[in-house]
């Protein structure tokens, strides 16, 4: 979809726009969302970031997805000057130093990573007033690179059903933290499985049940994402979040890997380490030195290439990784 096509759709007589969900809360589906709710979402972001009319916003993602659509809506609602570039892995490659500075930009982690790898593009990124990152997890390695940037950079939490993000956490500067802060008008809770509940009446008609296991802060408002409900491993009655184990191992394992699970007659399920390495002795030493006893994978599978889904996510639960 082009910018002109989206603007035509936005300004037509229909009160709704059709968007496709990503599958974060179930099977991907088409969703009709009211334009007034998209406008409400835009106002939440504008207030949170303190953006003002006349500032510039960069559109660098495909307009087939809610993230890009919302960037346009924010520009319309906030009277921002929209700078549009062709979606690519290097969104700042064609944004010259002599042009009007970008006050606000939204990118996916891969775009940020690629930009940081090119000195000229990194220099331009450092001059962006506010950068929000969504559409995927920010790795520890990327977070470390971002921590040194001088301009405010935020990780966002949200999905199509919430009309882009409903919470943010700062990735750099004195405000850097691990907890997401919900935007104004967004309430949160947990279900019996520890998954996040989102109550955002301006955005969603009903309370949204997510598949993300979270830890709530003592203040009852902020939250930390531990991982997906699907990735909980119940080993001998002990529930272990695969993503937490990966995060603990990440600084010590320098080859592609992930933590999966496998059925087991004794424990029900066990943790397994799937890795592109043949040095099992080194991996065993790392596991024993870094992980608590109950978090240690009971098997290590060495593979030539990690088994991934069509969308590039780890196949954590298959009958045999070998």
Order of alpha helices (4+ residues) and beta strands (2+ residues): alpha-beta-beta-alpha-beta-alpha-beta-beta-alpha-alpha-beta-alpha-beta-beta-beta-beta-beta-beta-beta-beta-beta-alpha-beta-beta-alpha-beta
